Amino acid sequence: MPERIAANPHVLARKDLDAEWAKKGDELHFGYKNHVTVDEEYKLIRGMVLRVRQVMTALFNLDVLPAEAAFADQAAFADSAYSSKEIEAKLTERVFLPMICEKGYRNKPLS
């Protein structure tokens, strides 16, 4: 927790003590991480998992994806933090089409 907040009891009283601080680059972020499953056709939220930010975000949460056969061959979209052979195999095993964003690398720009 930044010193300016910990030192001031008035600011500390307004903070959610269950949420946590995480540093990304030079910026501090306070809060939670959401994993949400949305039905593309009906625009409904089908599942949600809320975690504290410091939990490793590269661990793909399959609990939020439906297990019913009715969702077979549906696309599972995710950002590049989830790109790995292991996650793609888990999605394919559960009959989802993995649509994971590609990572950009130095001297290899994305198309």
DOZA-81333 format. One record per residue (C-alpha): residue in three letters; x, y, z; residue number from 1. Coordinates in steps of 0.1 Angstrom, whole numbers, m for minus. Layout:
% DOZA-81333
ALA	X	Y	Z	NUM;
...
% end
This chain:
% DOZA-81333
MET	0	0	0	1;
PRO	14	34	m9	2;
GLU	27	55	21	3;
ARG	4	84	14	4;
ILE	m27	62	19	5;
ALA	m14	41	48	6;
ALA	m5	73	67	7;
ASN	m39	89	63	8;
PRO	m67	72	83	9;
HIS	m94	92	65	10;
VAL	m83	78	31	11;
LEU	m78	43	45	12;
ALA	m114	43	59	13;
ARG	m127	46	23	14;
LYS	m106	18	8	15;
ASP	m117	m17	3	16;
LEU	m93	m37	25	17;
ASP	m101	m70	6	18;
ALA	m88	m56	m27	19;
GLU	m50	m55	m32	20;
TRP	m24	m34	m48	21;
ALA	m5	m45	m79	22;
LYS	23	m28	m97	23;
LYS	24	m29	m135	24;
GLY	53	m11	m149	25;
ASP	57	22	m129	26;
GLU	19	24	m121	27;
LEU	2	11	m90	28;
HIS	m33	m4	m95	29;
PHE	m58	m12	m67	30;
GLY	m87	m36	m70	31;
TYR	m97	m70	m83	32;
LYS	m94	m90	m115	33;
ASN	m126	m102	m133	34;
HIS	m130	m133	m154	35;
VAL	m163	m131	m173	36;
THR	m181	m154	m197	37;
VAL	m205	m137	m220	38;
ASP	m230	m153	m244	39;
GLU	m223	m138	m278	40;
GLU	m258	m144	m292	41;
TYR	m279	m132	m262	42;
LYS	m254	m108	m247	43;
LEU	m259	m124	m212	44;
ILE	m232	m130	m186	45;
ARG	m230	m168	m182	46;
GLY	m203	m169	m155	47;
MET	m180	m147	m135	48;
VAL	m150	m152	m111	49;
LEU	m137	m123	m91	50;
ARG	m101	m125	m78	51;
VAL	m76	m102	m61	52;
ARG	m52	m87	m85	53;
GLN	m20	m104	m72	54;
VAL	m32	m138	m82	55;
MET	m12	m149	m113	56;
THR	m34	m137	m142	57;
ALA	m18	m161	m167	58;
LEU	m36	m190	m149	59;
PHE	m66	m194	m172	60;
ASN	m97	m199	m152	61;
LEU	m117	m227	m168	62;
ASP	m143	m226	m140	63;
VAL	m159	m196	m156	64;
LEU	m165	m215	m189	65;
PRO	m197	m236	m192	66;
ALA	m192	m273	m194	67;
GLU	m225	m281	m212	68;
ALA	m223	m297	m246	69;
ALA	m246	m270	m259	70;
PHE	m216	m247	m260	71;
ALA	m194	m270	m280	72;
ASP	m175	m254	m308	73;
GLN	m179	m219	m293	74;
ALA	m150	m195	m294	75;
ALA	m132	m186	m262	76;
PHE	m116	m152	m265	77;
ALA	m87	m142	m243	78;
ASP	m59	m116	m243	79;
SER	m23	m125	m249	80;
ALA	m15	m132	m212	81;
TYR	m33	m165	m218	82;
SER	m13	m176	m248	83;
SER	3	m210	m241	84;
LYS	0	m245	m256	85;
GLU	m13	m258	m222	86;
ILE	m43	m234	m222	87;
GLU	m51	m241	m259	88;
ALA	m50	m278	m251	89;
LYS	m74	m273	m222	90;
LEU	m98	m253	m243	91;
THR	m97	m278	m271	92;
GLU	m103	m306	m247	93;
ARG	m134	m289	m235	94;
VAL	m145	m284	m272	95;
PHE	m139	m247	m273	96;
LEU	m122	m229	m302	97;
PRO	m93	m210	m287	98;
MET	m92	m174	m299	99;
ILE	m63	m161	m280	100;
CYS	m46	m128	m290	101;
GLU	m11	m130	m303	102;
LYS	18	m116	m284	103;
GLY	39	m89	m299	104;
TYR	77	m92	m296	105;
ARG	106	m69	m301	106;
ASN	115	m66	m338	107;
LYS	84	m88	m346	108;
PRO	54	m65	m349	109;
LEU	19	m79	m350	110;
SER	2	m79	m384	111;
% end
